[in-house]
Amino acid sequence: MDALLSTGAIPAAVAASYDIDNSLKLEQDNTEYLHKTPGSSGNRRTFTLSAWIKRTEFARNSGGGDYIFQAGDGDYNQSDRTLLKFNHDDTLYFGGGSAYLIKTNRKFRDASAWYHIALVVNTTLGADADRLKLYVNGVKETDLATNTAPDQNFQFAFMKDDKHVIGYNHTDSSNPMSGYIAEVVWLDGTAADITDLGRFDDNGIWTTKDVSGLSVGTNGCYLDFKNSSNLGNDASGGTDFTLNNIAAIDQATDTPTNNFCTMKQNARTNGNIRTQEGGTYVTTDGGSGWCSMLGSMAVGAGKWYWEALYYNNSDADDVHIGVAPTNDRFVPHNQTGYYLGNVETGGSMGWDLDGGANYNQNGSWGNPSRGDKLMVALDMDNYKLYYGINGTWGNSANPANGTGSVTSIDSYWMSETNALDFVAPAVSVYQGNYMKGFNFGGYCAWTIASAATDANGYGTFEYAPPSGFYALCTKNLAQYG
């Protein structure tokens, strides 16, 4: 079962000996994808498809799912159209149209983790079981709902002289993927050993390795997304991919080797609230009343900084931003705490700033307006919370010196019953409103003017984090969390 939140347990990436610098953010609402059409066919019997993927949204329709890779433009004939996707039920699926060959029982619903997904194909082999191999995080998937071997010497649409797409179903003009993708490797003519694509570290956790030297063959590719002016660049020297609705701003530093906090699709009160833009927008789809969502990383120690672009439709009180505890009583899916407010009086959760007032024990401060850029500094060593607007800290605060905090968040948590464990970034929105852009440092959907980082050089922020405060990412969590 996927964890609700990351609470400081450091995934693969932190111990990696090879750092991945960049990923590409894809958003289904914008129909963002990449494509190319080879001039001639390569080896359609033997090839490898590999990528690191972090999901931020899940399929919002009853069919189709979220496409990772597709080749060809047929329908049910796998030699004319082949695809790898997250199915609408969040399983992994490989095949063509509805005639899939592999479908997992496992569901991929962790919106805080990077998955390494690799498909190794060699239909020339005599043994049925050896012709298709699906790996997730270095381990071959064996718990399969469907596992059908292709005929010996069968030719798939991959590596054919037909359209190849990343992140979209171009046949039906549907099912774009939402999330981050990094280190895309297609090997034409090579059925790779999984250890060519990654490695297990000393703790037995699958992590990255340098794949830039692999031979990609005729129609293969290696996309590292390092060139923001050409995010379709094939770093192996092959034909570049054409971009659809992708721009330089879609380059991210949220990667498998430094995973950043995002707002988490499956840590929410109800289905009316969802994320967009790489887990940085939070919006509501219909319904009524309040709904809330937590960030993907929770902390019990350390000093942390993030930003948000404040946005509401009418009433300034209809968006609340702050932090919330993650023990069972207050996680958003528990309806005893359904919006950010005064947690000490019950009926709500966490500590927040909204457009009219701060609903916490130190009274009101601040009055953010639509378009303001908010700063949040969370000091979990001293249980203090600071807010700023457009570069100025409220209450004449100095987070670096520990003075002038808007809120002390510890008074409710002194009894054993209510003892504070971890808190996470949180937001509450009222019907029809949304927080337009969280910025935890790994990706930001609004244009950053100053490109400030924390003292470790992590994150990209509008304003410099206070001294001693850091971006919420796995490398910093390993050091300070």
KOLLO-392285 format. One record per residue (C-alpha): residue in one letter; x negated, y, z negated; residue number from 1. Coordinates in steps of 0.5 Angstrom, whole numbers, plus 500, padded with zeros to 3 digits. Layout:
! KOLLO-392285
REC kolvo east north  up dogu
REC     A    X     Y   Z  NUM
...
***
This chain:
! KOLLO-392285
REC kolvo east north  up dogu
REC     M  500   500 500    1
REC     D  497   507 502    2
REC     A  496   511 496    3
REC     L  500   518 495    4
REC     L  494   522 494    5
REC     S  486   522 494    6
REC     T  484   523 487    7
REC     G  477   524 488    8
REC     A  475   517 490    9
REC     I  471   518 496   10
REC     P  472   514 503   11
REC     A  467   512 508   12
REC     A  465   518 510   13
REC     V  461   521 504   14
REC     A  455   516 504   15
REC     A  455   516 512   16
REC     S  448   516 515   17
REC     Y  450   519 521   18
REC     D  455   526 520   19
REC     I  460   527 525   20
REC     D  461   535 526   21
REC     N  467   536 530   22
REC     S  474   533 531   23
REC     L  480   535 536   24
REC     K  486   537 533   25
REC     L  492   534 537   26
REC     E  499   537 536   27
REC     Q  506   533 539   28
REC     D  510   540 538   29
REC     N  505   543 543   30
REC     T  504   537 548   31
REC     E  497   537 547   32
REC     Y  493   532 550   33
REC     L  487   530 555   34
REC     H  487   526 562   35
REC     K  482   525 567   36
REC     T  483   520 574   37
REC     P  477   516 576   38
REC     G  475   516 583   39
REC     S  474   509 583   40
REC     S  475   503 579   41
REC     G  470   500 574   42
REC     N  471   493 570   43
REC     R  478   492 568   44
REC     R  476   485 565   45
REC     T  471   487 560   46
REC     F  471   494 556   47
REC     T  472   497 549   48
REC     L  476   503 547   49
REC     S  474   506 540   50
REC     A  476   512 536   51
REC     W  476   515 529   52
REC     I  483   518 528   53
REC     K  487   522 522   54
REC     R  494   522 523   55
REC     T  498   528 520   56
REC     E  505   527 523   57
REC     F  509   520 524   58
REC     A  513   519 530   59
REC     R  520   523 530   60
REC     N  524   518 535   61
REC     S  527   511 535   62
REC     G  522   509 540   63
REC     G  516   510 544   64
REC     G  511   512 538   65
REC     D  505   516 538   66
REC     Y  500   514 544   67
REC     I  493   514 543   68
REC     F  490   512 550   69
REC     Q  494   510 556   70
REC     A  491   508 563   71
REC     G  495   507 569   72
REC     D  502   510 571   73
REC     G  506   503 572   74
REC     D  512   501 567   75
REC     Y  512   494 565   76
REC     N  506   491 569   77
REC     Q  500   491 564   78
REC     S  495   491 570   79
REC     D  498   498 572   80
REC     R  500   501 566   81
REC     T  496   499 559   82
REC     L  497   503 553   83
REC     L  494   503 545   84
REC     K  499   507 541   85
REC     F  502   507 534   86
REC     N  509   504 535   87
REC     H  515   508 532   88
REC     D  515   504 526   89
REC     D  507   506 525   90
REC     T  504   499 527   91
REC     L  499   499 532   92
REC     Y  501   496 539   93
REC     F  497   494 545   94
REC     G  500   492 552   95
REC     G  504   495 557   96
REC     G  511   498 557   97
REC     S  515   494 552   98
REC     A  511   487 554   99
REC     Y  506   488 548  100
REC     L  500   483 547  101
REC     I  498   485 540  102
REC     K  503   488 535  103
REC     T  500   489 527  104
REC     N  504   487 521  105
REC     R  500   493 518  106
REC     K  503   500 518  107
REC     F  499   506 518  108
REC     R  502   511 514  109
REC     D  496   514 510  110
REC     A  496   521 512  111
REC     S  490   523 508  112
REC     A  485   518 511  113
REC     W  481   517 517  114
REC     Y  482   510 521  115
REC     H  477   507 525  116
REC     I  480   504 531  117
REC     A  477   499 536  118
REC     L  480   495 541  119
REC     V  475   490 545  120
REC     V  477   486 551  121
REC     N  474   481 555  122
REC     T  478   477 559  123
REC     T  473   473 563  124
REC     L  472   469 556  125
REC     G  475   461 556  126
REC     A  478   462 549  127
REC     D  484   465 549  128
REC     A  483   468 542  129
REC     D  477   471 544  130
REC     R  479   476 550  131
REC     L  483   481 545  132
REC     K  480   483 539  133
REC     L  483   489 535  134
REC     Y  479   492 529  135
REC     V  481   497 524  136
REC     N  475   500 519  137
REC     G  470   495 522  138
REC     V  475   489 520  139
REC     K  478   485 525  140
REC     E  486   485 525  141
REC     T  489   478 524  142
REC     D  495   479 521  143
REC     L  499   480 527  144
REC     A  507   480 529  145
REC     T  505   479 536  146
REC     N  498   476 538  147
REC     T  499   474 546  148
REC     A  492   473 550  149
REC     P  492   475 557  150
REC     D  490   470 562  151
REC     Q  483   469 564  152
REC     N  480   474 568  153
REC     F  486   479 568  154
REC     Q  485   486 570  155
REC     F  488   491 565  156
REC     A  489   499 568  157
REC     F  484   501 563  158
REC     M  478   503 568  159
REC     K  482   503 574  160
REC     D  482   509 579  161
REC     D  488   511 576  162
REC     K  490   517 571  163
REC     H  487   516 564  164
REC     V  490   520 558  165
REC     I  488   521 551  166
REC     G  494   523 546  167
REC     Y  500   522 551  168
REC     N  505   518 555  169
REC     H  504   521 561  170
REC     T  508   516 565  171
REC     D  515   518 561  172
REC     S  512   525 559  173
REC     S  513   523 552  174
REC     N  510   521 545  175
REC     P  504   526 544  176
REC     M  500   524 538  177
REC     S  499   529 532  178
REC     G  493   528 528  179
REC     Y  485   529 529  180
REC     I  481   525 533  181
REC     A  473   524 533  182
REC     E  468   520 537  183
REC     V  472   517 543  184
REC     V  468   512 546  185
REC     W  470   508 552  186
REC     L  465   503 554  187
REC     D  466   500 562  188
REC     G  463   493 563  189
REC     T  462   492 555  190
REC     A  465   488 550  191
REC     A  462   491 544  192
REC     D  460   488 538  193
REC     I  464   492 532  194
REC     T  457   494 529  195
REC     D  455   498 535  196
REC     L  461   502 533  197
REC     G  460   503 526  198
REC     R  457   500 520  199
REC     F  458   498 513  200
REC     D  455   502 507  201
REC     D  452   499 501  202
REC     N  459   499 498  203
REC     G  462   495 503  204
REC     I  466   501 506  205
REC     W  466   502 514  206
REC     T  463   508 516  207
REC     T  460   512 522  208
REC     K  453   511 526  209
REC     D  450   514 532  210
REC     V  454   512 538  211
REC     S  451   517 543  212
REC     G  446   512 546  213
REC     L  451   507 548  214
REC     S  452   505 556  215
REC     V  459   508 557  216
REC     G  459   505 565  217
REC     T  462   507 571  218
REC     N  469   510 568  219
REC     G  467   510 560  220
REC     C  466   516 556  221
REC     Y  463   519 550  222
REC     L  467   525 547  223
REC     D  464   529 541  224
REC     F  468   535 541  225
REC     K  462   539 539  226
REC     N  463   544 545  227
REC     S  469   549 543  228
REC     S  469   552 550  229
REC     N  470   545 553  230
REC     L  473   540 549  231
REC     G  474   535 554  232
REC     N  466   535 555  233
REC     D  464   528 556  234
REC     A  457   528 552  235
REC     S  455   522 556  236
REC     G  455   526 563  237
REC     G  461   523 566  238
REC     T  467   526 569  239
REC     D  470   531 564  240
REC     F  477   531 561  241
REC     T  482   536 563  242
REC     L  486   539 557  243
REC     N  493   540 557  244
REC     N  495   546 552  245
REC     I  488   545 548  246
REC     A  484   551 547  247
REC     A  478   553 543  248
REC     I  482   554 536  249
REC     D  484   546 536  250
REC     Q  476   544 535  251
REC     A  476   542 527  252
REC     T  471   540 522  253
REC     D  475   535 519  254
REC     T  472   529 520  255
REC     P  471   522 518  256
REC     T  464   524 515  257
REC     N  467   530 511  258
REC     N  475   529 510  259
REC     F  479   535 508  260
REC     C  485   536 505  261
REC     T  491   537 509  262
REC     M  499   538 507  263
REC     K  501   531 507  264
REC     Q  507   528 511  265
REC     N  509   523 506  266
REC     A  508   526 499  267
REC     R  515   530 500  268
REC     T  521   531 497  269
REC     N  525   529 503  270
REC     G  526   528 510  271
REC     N  527   536 512  272
REC     I  520   538 510  273
REC     R  515   536 515  274
REC     T  508   538 517  275
REC     Q  505   541 524  276
REC     E  498   543 527  277
REC     G  494   538 523  278
REC     G  497   538 517  279
REC     T  497   546 516  280
REC     Y  504   548 518  281
REC     V  510   546 513  282
REC     T  517   547 516  283
REC     T  524   545 515  284
REC     D  528   541 520  285
REC     G  535   543 518  286
REC     G  538   541 511  287
REC     S  540   545 506  288
REC     G  536   547 499  289
REC     W  529   547 497  290
REC     C  524   542 499  291
REC     S  517   541 497  292
REC     M  510   538 499  293
REC     L  503   536 496  294
REC     G  497   537 499  295
REC     S  493   530 501  296
REC     M  487   531 495  297
REC     A  488   532 488  298
REC     V  483   534 483  299
REC     G  482   533 475  300
REC     A  476   537 475  301
REC     G  472   543 479  302
REC     K  473   549 482  303
REC     W  477   550 489  304
REC     Y  479   555 494  305
REC     W  484   555 500  306
REC     E  488   560 504  307
REC     A  495   560 507  308
REC     L  498   565 512  309
REC     Y  505   567 508  310
REC     Y  511   566 513  311
REC     N  518   567 511  312
REC     N  524   568 515  313
REC     S  528   573 511  314
REC     D  528   572 503  315
REC     A  521   573 501  316
REC     D  523   568 495  317
REC     D  524   563 500  318
REC     V  517   560 500  319
REC     H  513   558 494  320
REC     I  505   556 494  321
REC     G  501   554 488  322
REC     V  499   547 485  323
REC     A  503   541 482  324
REC     P  501   536 478  325
REC     T  501   529 481  326
REC     N  504   524 475  327
REC     D  510   521 476  328
REC     R  515   526 473  329
REC     F  513   531 478  330
REC     V  511   528 485  331
REC     P  516   531 490  332
REC     H  519   525 491  333
REC     N  522   525 484  334
REC     Q  528   529 484  335
REC     T  527   531 477  336
REC     G  522   536 480  337
REC     Y  524   539 487  338
REC     Y  521   546 487  339
REC     L  515   550 485  340
REC     G  517   554 479  341
REC     N  516   554 471  342
REC     V  515   547 470  343
REC     E  515   549 462  344
REC     T  522   550 463  345
REC     G  524   544 466  346
REC     G  528   543 473  347
REC     S  522   545 477  348
REC     M  514   543 478  349
REC     G  508   546 478  350
REC     W  505   553 478  351
REC     D  507   558 484  352
REC     L  506   565 487  353
REC     D  512   567 491  354
REC     G  515   573 495  355
REC     G  518   576 489  356
REC     A  514   574 483  357
REC     N  510   569 480  358
REC     Y  514   564 476  359
REC     N  509   562 470  360
REC     Q  508   564 463  361
REC     N  504   570 465  362
REC     G  509   574 468  363
REC     S  510   577 475  364
REC     W  504   579 480  365
REC     G  504   580 487  366
REC     N  509   581 492  367
REC     P  506   578 499  368
REC     S  510   579 505  369
REC     R  510   576 512  370
REC     G  504   575 515  371
REC     D  499   576 509  372
REC     K  493   572 508  373
REC     L  493   569 501  374
REC     M  487   566 497  375
REC     V  488   561 492  376
REC     A  482   559 487  377
REC     L  484   553 482  378
REC     D  479   552 476  379
REC     M  480   545 473  380
REC     D  475   546 469  381
REC     N  478   551 465  382
REC     Y  486   550 467  383
REC     K  486   557 471  384
REC     L  489   559 477  385
REC     Y  488   565 481  386
REC     Y  492   569 487  387
REC     G  489   574 492  388
REC     I  492   577 498  389
REC     N  489   580 504  390
REC     G  482   580 500  391
REC     T  484   583 494  392
REC     W  485   578 487  393
REC     G  491   580 483  394
REC     N  491   582 476  395
REC     S  484   585 477  396
REC     A  481   578 477  397
REC     N  474   575 478  398
REC     P  475   568 479  399
REC     A  467   567 479  400
REC     N  467   570 472  401
REC     G  473   567 469  402
REC     T  477   573 468  403
REC     G  484   576 470  404
REC     S  487   569 472  405
REC     V  494   570 474  406
REC     T  496   563 470  407
REC     S  493   559 465  408
REC     I  496   552 467  409
REC     D  494   548 461  410
REC     S  499   550 455  411
REC     Y  505   545 457  412
REC     W  500   539 458  413
REC     M  497   539 451  414
REC     S  502   533 448  415
REC     E  500   526 450  416
REC     T  507   525 453  417
REC     N  505   531 458  418
REC     A  498   530 459  419
REC     L  495   533 465  420
REC     D  491   528 470  421
REC     F  491   531 477  422
REC     V  494   537 480  423
REC     A  494   538 488  424
REC     P  496   544 492  425
REC     A  503   544 493  426
REC     V  509   548 497  427
REC     S  516   549 496  428
REC     V  520   552 502  429
REC     Y  528   554 503  430
REC     Q  532   552 509  431
REC     G  529   555 515  432
REC     N  523   557 512  433
REC     Y  516   555 513  434
REC     M  509   556 511  435
REC     K  505   558 517  436
REC     G  498   556 516  437
REC     F  495   553 510  438
REC     N  487   553 511  439
REC     F  483   548 507  440
REC     G  477   549 511  441
REC     G  477   544 516  442
REC     Y  482   546 521  443
REC     C  486   553 521  444
REC     A  491   555 526  445
REC     W  491   562 526  446
REC     T  485   566 528  447
REC     I  479   567 523  448
REC     A  475   573 523  449
REC     S  470   572 518  450
REC     A  468   565 519  451
REC     A  466   565 511  452
REC     T  464   558 508  453
REC     D  463   556 501  454
REC     A  456   555 498  455
REC     N  455   548 501  456
REC     G  456   551 508  457
REC     Y  463   547 508  458
REC     G  470   550 511  459
REC     T  471   556 515  460
REC     F  475   561 511  461
REC     E  478   568 512  462
REC     Y  475   571 506  463
REC     A  469   568 502  464
REC     P  470   563 496  465
REC     P  469   566 490  466
REC     S  462   564 487  467
REC     G  462   557 484  468
REC     F  469   555 488  469
REC     Y  469   550 494  470
REC     A  473   547 499  471
REC     L  477   541 498  472
REC     C  473   536 502  473
REC     T  470   529 500  474
REC     K  463   532 500  475
REC     N  465   537 495  476
REC     L  469   532 491  477
REC     A  463   527 491  478
REC     Q  459   533 488  479
REC     Y  464   536 483  480
REC     G  471   533 483  481
***
